[in-house]
Amino acid sequence: MRLFFVWFQLSCKRYCVKLGFWISFLILPAFCLFLQVVTNSEKSEGTKVAMYLDADEDAVLEHTLFEMLEKNVRELSFYLCDSEEEAKEHVASKKADCGVIVRGDLAEKISAAEEENIFEMLSSPSSSSVRLCEEYVYSQYASMIGSEVIVDAIAEELRLEDEAYEEMKLQVEQIYARMMAESDYHLFEYVDMQGEVIAQDEGAAKNMFPVRGFVAVYLLMVGLFGCSSLRKDRENGIFMRFSGVGKLVAEWISLFAVFMMLAASALVGLVISGVFTRPLLELGSILLYCVSGALFCLLCSKIIRNEKILIGMIPVFVLACFILCPIFIDVGGMIPLLGKAEKWFLPTYYLRIFE
């Protein structure tokens, strides 16, 4: 056992003197840092939304809606315009990515149960955020008028008189406010392809790029390239001092050393990206992934003896990982047949741990 531990140390030292290894080591933190800088610069302003309230200055509901939209999510940055023409001009000149015009008196529309022509959405041809904006505006509007709708429905069903109506309205509003505060009954969330929340009422924002998936595929890709170094070590007689199972273990340790050293780089990248949230789970899962990744690469080097074929298959393998594994989109959840195919790829199991 002590011999294998020493072999692991020697393998790590051998890689530390190689320039190519340090380039591979620094790629992940540098890439994650770049993503974080870009993401933070985008979040500083968010998607600008010009908003015009076609109502009196003392209209309570309209201004309440604007305050809810303004404070609840950082991805959409709402601001008021003085006129409808100004809002349209800002969208047309791309000062704003999209716009919202609140038509008429919201109180009257709620009383009349009017569902159409409440909002007019403005969008420039190059903007792709108008749908998100529309969904978010309507979600906040629905949460704002929810108690009114419930009160009207109960009053119409029970035909309550004035005093009973006011008492019932007070009770409904109290219950509704408590339920909304608990967020168990009425909650709007916006999620990415991995189910990660990117915007919700607290204004939380997640990194849109699937960093964890990229890390998993990158580690495996570098490990497969390490098979080329392993083949050269075999030819140079590095493993001659071992025999039988011991030789297989020594070869696995050589690959495991690559994974473990790059795992440190991966963890730094996850910390930079802000997705390193549960230390014990993160450390345990990356260790398990390194062990299984080294075994997988060793198996590939034994099955595919031709180095050119093995190296040539790496881009195909990486592409298949990005398509089939739940990185950008969970294809297996939509197509059961592809769900079986994703089980042949190691990154799937690493990513499923964090679901």
Sequence and secondary structure as in RCSB ss.txt:
>XXXX:A:sequence
MRLFFVWFQLSCKRYCVKLGFWISFLILPAFCLFLQVVTNSEKSEGTKVAMYLDADEDAVLEHTLFEMLEKNVRE
LSFYLCDSEEEAKEHVASKKADCGVIVRGDLAEKISAAEEENIFEMLSSPSSSSVRLCEEYVYSQYASMIGSEVI
VDAIAEELRLEDEAYEEMKLQVEQIYARMMAESDYHLFEYVDMQGEVIAQDEGAAKNMFPVRGFVAVYLLMVGLF
GCSSLRKDRENGIFMRFSGVGKLVAEWISLFAVFMMLAASALVGLVISGVFTRPLLELGSILLYCVSGALFCLLC
SKIIRNEKILIGMIPVFVLACFILCPIFIDVGGMIPLLGKAEKWFLPTYYLRIFE
>XXXX:A:secstr
 HHHHHHHHHHHHHHHT HHHHHHHHHHHHHHHHHHHHHHHHHHH EEEEEEE S TT HHHHHHHHHHHHH SS
EEEEE SSHHHHHHHHHTTSSSEEEEE S HHHHHHTT  SSSEEEEE TT   HHHHHHHHHHHHHHHHHHHHH
HHHHHHHHT  HHHHHHHHHHHHHHHHHHHHHTSSS   EE TTS EEE TT     SS HHHHHHHHHHHHHHH
HHHHHHHHHHTTTTTT  THHHHHHHHHHHHHHHHHHHHHHHHHHHHHT    HHHHHHHHHHHHHHHHHHHHHH
HHH   HHHHHHHHHHHHHHHHHHSSSSS HHHH HHHHHHGGGSHHHHHHHTT 
